[in-house]
């Protein structure tokens, strides 16, 4: 830090198991990655190459190298897993993880219909190869799960071998744990937290109001995902209570 401010919330040091900031890279250029790492790298715990953007991203190897040199783990978005599973390419997907030396594998079913027992089998298989992060919730705004179902799905995926479970919101923040307006489904979140340990969940929160809500509910070290690269520094100030939205909360 550049100077001293007393009595700020204590942030867990990297490498973090809680208080994670997961950034969504939707197609940054090499120069943009360099700029992002210079400014936001110290506050970023992992980068997701959104959905299947890695398939069409130029200079993918060079991009991954830049992130690794900065000490930032990278992984493919869950939609890539789904795109290959639905085409019968699970073995190809496993080889892809090795080829690009991925740090994590995201298992999701937000765009395809997948029996949950089968999803858990994929988690179990992949967990023998790599650290698995699984995502719960649908990208379809019409599919609204009851709280008990969220809890049941999360518990089963953790038992199957997921290191963290992601609460779905998409990059827009208007599905899953949010209403189509972007408002948090507060009752749902409260119910989930009665059964699922907070430190095992990454809440997708691309919008500032959503980030503020979770920081006020859980604290500075809540794990948040789908953060835009330009929002990493602003998010860190929210976590520390040095931005107006959370200023009074930590005093």
SULMO-V517356 format. One record per residue. N is the residue number from 1. RES is the residue in one small letter. PHI is phi in degrees with one decimal (999 if undefined). OMEGA is omega in whole degrees, -180 to 180 (999 if undefined). BURIAL is I if it has 16 or more other C-alpha atoms within 10 Angstrom, else O. Layout:
<<N,RES,PHI,OMEGA,BURIAL> <N,RES,PHI,OMEGA,BURIAL>>
This chain:
<<1,x,999,-174,O> <2,x,-84.9,179,O> <3,x,-164.1,-173,O> <4,x,-96.1,167,O> <5,x,-126.0,-175,O> <6,x,-78.0,169,O> <7,x,59.2,172,O> <8,x,-90.5,176,O> <9,x,-58.5,179,O> <10,x,-81.7,178,O> <11,x,-94.4,174,I> <12,x,-61.4,-179,O> <13,x,-80.6,173,O> <14,x,-71.9,-4,O> <15,x,-73.5,-173,O> <16,x,-98.1,169,O> <17,x,-104.8,173,O> <18,x,-137.2,-176,I> <19,x,68.8,-176,I> <20,x,-73.0,169,I> <21,x,-112.6,178,I> <22,x,-101.3,-175,I> <23,x,-100.0,177,I> <24,x,-96.6,174,I> <25,x,-98.1,-177,I> <26,x,-99.0,178,I> <27,x,134.8,178,I> <28,x,-63.3,174,I> <29,x,-78.1,178,O> <30,x,-60.5,179,I> <31,x,-65.4,178,O> <32,x,-66.0,177,O> <33,x,-63.4,179,I> <34,x,-58.8,180,I> <35,x,-65.1,-180,O> <36,x,-62.8,-179,I> <37,x,-61.4,180,I> <38,x,-59.2,-174,O> <39,x,-93.2,-172,O> <40,x,-108.8,-175,I> <41,x,-58.9,-177,I> <42,x,-66.1,-176,O> <43,x,-108.6,-177,I> <44,x,-106.6,-177,I> <45,x,-99.3,177,I> <46,x,-161.1,178,I> <47,x,-123.0,174,I> <48,x,-101.3,171,I> <49,x,-80.5,-167,I> <50,x,-46.9,-178,I> <51,x,33.7,180,I> <52,x,-118.6,179,I> <53,x,-61.8,-180,I> <54,x,-60.8,-179,I> <55,x,-66.2,-175,O> <56,x,-112.9,-178,O> <57,x,-74.3,176,O> <58,x,-66.9,173,O> <59,x,54.9,-176,O> <60,x,-60.5,-179,I> <61,x,-59.6,-180,O> <62,x,-66.1,178,O> <63,x,-63.7,180,I> <64,x,-60.6,179,I> <65,x,-62.6,180,O> <66,x,-61.7,179,I> <67,x,-64.6,-178,I> <68,x,-66.3,178,O> <69,x,-62.6,178,O> <70,x,-88.3,179,O> <71,x,74.9,-179,I> <72,x,-110.2,177,I> <73,x,-63.0,-178,I> <74,x,-128.5,173,I> <75,x,-150.6,179,I> <76,x,-79.6,176,I> <77,x,-63.7,-176,I> <78,x,-63.6,-180,I> <79,x,-64.4,175,I> <80,x,-65.2,175,I> <81,x,-55.3,-178,I> <82,x,-63.5,-179,I> <83,x,-62.1,-179,I> <84,x,-84.8,178,O> <85,x,-63.1,-177,I> <86,x,-65.8,178,O> <87,x,-101.8,178,O> <88,x,70.4,-175,O> <89,x,-114.3,-179,O> <90,x,-60.6,180,I> <91,x,-63.2,177,O> <92,x,-62.4,180,O> <93,x,-63.5,179,I> <94,x,-61.3,178,I> <95,x,-67.0,178,O> <96,x,-62.7,179,O> <97,x,-60.1,179,I> <98,x,-70.7,-177,O> <99,x,-57.9,-177,O> <100,x,-97.2,175,O> <101,x,52.7,180,O> <102,x,-66.9,178,I> <103,x,-86.9,-179,I> <104,x,-138.7,169,I> <105,x,-125.5,177,I> <106,x,-99.6,178,I> <107,x,-107.4,-179,I> <108,x,-140.8,175,I> <109,x,-143.6,-177,I> <110,x,-74.9,-177,I> <111,x,-117.5,180,O> <112,x,-124.4,174,O> <113,x,-94.0,-176,O> <114,x,-137.7,177,O> <115,x,-55.8,-173,O> <116,x,-65.3,177,O> <117,x,-61.3,180,O> <118,x,-71.2,176,O> <119,x,-57.7,179,I> <120,x,-65.4,176,I> <121,x,-65.0,176,O> <122,x,-63.0,178,I> <123,x,-60.2,-179,I> <124,x,-61.0,-180,I> <125,x,-64.9,-177,O> <126,x,-68.8,-179,I> <127,x,-63.7,176,I> <128,x,-77.5,-177,O> <129,x,-107.0,-166,O> <130,x,-157.8,175,I> <131,x,-74.7,-174,I> <132,x,-103.2,169,I> <133,x,-117.3,180,I> <134,x,-113.3,-176,I> <135,x,-115.5,179,I> <136,x,-112.8,180,I> <137,x,118.5,-177,I> <138,x,-104.6,174,I> <139,x,-82.8,179,I> <140,x,-84.8,-177,O> <141,x,-62.5,-179,O> <142,x,-79.5,-179,O> <143,x,-94.3,180,O> <144,x,-114.8,-178,I> <145,x,-88.0,172,O> <146,x,-69.9,-179,O> <147,x,-53.8,-178,O> <148,x,-61.8,-180,O> <149,x,-72.7,175,O> <150,x,-54.6,-178,I> <151,x,-62.7,-179,I> <152,x,-60.8,-179,O> <153,x,-66.0,-180,I> <154,x,-62.5,180,I> <155,x,-59.9,-179,I> <156,x,-64.3,-178,O> <157,x,-74.2,174,I> <158,x,-65.2,178,I> <159,x,-64.6,-180,O> <160,x,-74.4,177,I> <161,x,129.9,178,I> <162,x,-70.1,176,I> <163,x,-72.8,176,I> <164,x,-137.2,170,I> <165,x,-113.1,180,I> <166,x,-98.8,174,I> <167,x,-88.2,-171,I> <168,x,-62.5,173,I> <169,x,-149.7,-170,I> <170,x,64.7,179,I> <171,x,-75.1,-179,I> <172,x,-90.7,179,O> <173,x,74.2,-179,I> <174,x,-138.4,174,I> <175,x,-138.8,174,I> <176,x,65.1,-178,I> <177,x,-79.5,180,I> <178,x,-122.9,170,I> <179,x,-76.9,-176,I> <180,x,-65.3,175,O> <181,x,-81.7,-175,O> <182,x,95.5,-180,I> <183,x,-71.4,180,I> <184,x,-67.4,171,I> <185,x,-80.0,-169,O> <186,x,-60.9,179,O> <187,x,-60.2,178,O> <188,x,-62.7,-179,I> <189,x,-61.5,179,I> <190,x,-60.3,179,O> <191,x,-65.0,179,O> <192,x,-57.0,-176,I> <193,x,-71.8,175,O> <194,x,-75.5,-174,O> <195,x,-123.4,-176,O> <196,x,-108.3,180,I> <197,x,-58.9,-176,O> <198,x,-56.2,-175,O> <199,x,-71.3,178,I> <200,x,-94.2,-174,I> <201,x,-111.1,167,I> <202,x,-108.9,-179,I> <203,x,-90.1,175,I> <204,x,-67.9,-174,I> <205,x,-147.3,-176,I> <206,x,-73.1,-177,I> <207,x,-97.5,-177,I> <208,x,-57.5,-178,O> <209,x,-60.5,178,O> <210,x,-69.5,178,I> <211,x,-61.1,179,I> <212,x,-60.3,-178,I> <213,x,-59.6,-178,I> <214,x,-70.8,177,I> <215,x,-63.4,179,I> <216,x,-69.3,-179,I> <217,x,-75.8,-170,O> <218,x,-108.2,179,O> <219,x,123.3,-176,I> <220,x,-61.0,-174,I> <221,x,-103.5,170,I> <222,x,-76.3,179,I> <223,x,-90.1,-175,I> <224,x,-126.2,-177,I> <225,x,-128.4,-177,I> <226,x,58.8,178,I> <227,x,-85.4,178,I> <228,x,-69.6,-179,I> <229,x,-52.2,-178,I> <230,x,-72.5,-177,O> <231,x,-100.5,-176,O> <232,x,-65.6,178,I> <233,x,-63.6,176,I> <234,x,-55.8,179,O> <235,x,-62.2,-179,I> <236,x,-63.1,177,I> <237,x,-69.5,173,I> <238,x,-64.1,-180,I> <239,x,-61.0,-175,I> <240,x,-93.1,179,I> <241,x,72.8,179,I> <242,x,-116.7,170,I> <243,x,-135.2,-168,O> <244,x,-55.3,-175,O> <245,x,-61.7,180,I> <246,x,-121.0,-173,I> <247,x,-56.4,-177,O> <248,x,-75.9,-173,O> <249,x,-62.7,-174,O> <250,x,-102.6,179,O> <251,x,-74.3,999,O>>
